[in-house]
Amino acid sequence: MRLLQAQADDSKMRLEYLRRREEREEVDSRMRIDMEKKRQEREAADSERMQQNAKMKQKSELATEILSNPNVDPSVKAAAGDYLKKLFAND
């Protein structure tokens, strides 16, 4: 009888250990998923910012080229100058 009781107690302890281990693994898994999601969001935001910066740089270089070209219409030069003023005023 004692042997059966000891085996039952041992089985209960093992089951409880496995249940706690599974809970820990689930929590760890959720944390890893959340961290990966945040990393992907951060990378996407960085990529978007880099693209915007590249576009802004390209536009500012074009506006500078327009201003330095003597053959460009004055109204176009004025628009390029306004764009650069606006760009530098925002910084």
C-alpha positions in Angstrom: 0.0 0.0 0.0 2.8 2.4 0.9 4.5 1.6 -2.4 1.3 2.6 -4.3 1.0 5.8 -2.3 4.6 6.7 -2.9 4.2 6.0 -6.7 1.0 8.1 -6.8 2.8 11.0 -4.9 5.7 10.7 -7.3 3.5 10.8 -10.3 1.7 13.9 -8.9 5.0 15.7 -8.3 6.2 14.8 -11.9 2.9 16.0 -13.4 3.1 19.3 -11.4 6.7 19.7 -12.5 5.8 19.2 -16.1 2.8 21.6 -15.9 5.0 24.3 -14.4 7.7 23.7 -17.0 5.1 24.0 -19.8 3.8 27.3 -18.3 7.3 28.6 -18.2 7.9 27.6 -21.8 4.7 29.2 -22.9 5.6 32.5 -21.2 9.1 32.4 -22.8 7.6 31.7 -26.2 5.2 34.6 -25.9 8.1 36.9 -24.8 10.2 35.8 -27.7 7.3 36.4 -30.1 6.7 39.9 -28.7 10.4 40.7 -28.9 10.6 39.6 -32.5 7.5 41.6 -33.4 9.0 44.7 -31.8 12.3 44.1 -33.6 10.5 43.9 -36.9 8.5 47.0 -36.2 11.7 48.9 -35.3 13.4 47.7 -38.4 10.5 48.7 -40.6 10.4 52.2 -39.0 14.2 52.5 -39.5 13.8 51.4 -43.1 11.0 53.9 -43.7 13.0 56.7 -42.1 16.1 55.9 -44.3 13.9 55.9 -47.4 12.4 59.3 -46.5 15.9 60.7 -45.8 17.2 59.4 -49.1 14.2 61.0 -51.0 14.7 64.3 -49.2 18.5 64.2 -50.0 17.7 63.5 -53.6 15.2 66.3 -53.8 17.6 68.8 -52.1 20.4 67.8 -54.5 18.1 68.4 -57.4 17.0 71.7 -56.1 20.7 72.7 -55.6 21.5 71.7 -59.1 18.6 73.7 -60.4 19.7 76.8 -58.5 23.3 76.5 -59.9 22.1 76.0 -63.5 22.0 79.4 -65.3 19.7 78.0 -68.1 16.8 77.2 -65.8 13.7 79.4 -65.8 13.6 81.9 -62.9 10.2 80.6 -61.7 11.6 77.1 -61.4 14.6 78.5 -59.5 12.3 80.3 -57.2 10.4 77.1 -56.5 13.6 75.2 -55.8 14.8 78.0 -53.5 11.5 77.9 -51.7 11.7 74.2 -51.3 15.2 74.4 -49.8 14.1 77.3 -47.5 11.2 75.2 -46.3 13.4 72.1 -45.9 16.0 74.0 -43.8 13.4 75.8 -41.8 12.0 72.5 -40.7 15.3 71.3 -39.4 
